[in-house]
Amino acid sequence: DMMLNDALYGILFRDINMQRTLIDQNFSRVINAFAGIIINSGEDNYLTTADAVAEAHTVTASQFINEQL
């Protein structure tokens, strides 16, 4: 199974509560890891609806932030 799981998409583009979203993401990723479920980040979803060249800076920033978390 696969699941889309990325708090940064909601934080960067939907103005959702940052602290609550990151805590929820961490908890759900722990459960997904325990269950052996593969997760995809929001960049995959975002690039399907946006111009990849025009929005490359936002996707790159999101990937760097995800890497640090």
Buried (B, 14 or more C-beta within 10 A) or exposed (E): EEEEBBBBBBBBEEEEEEEEBBEBBEEBBEEBEEEEBEBEBBBEEBEEEBEEEEBEEBBEEBEEEBEEE
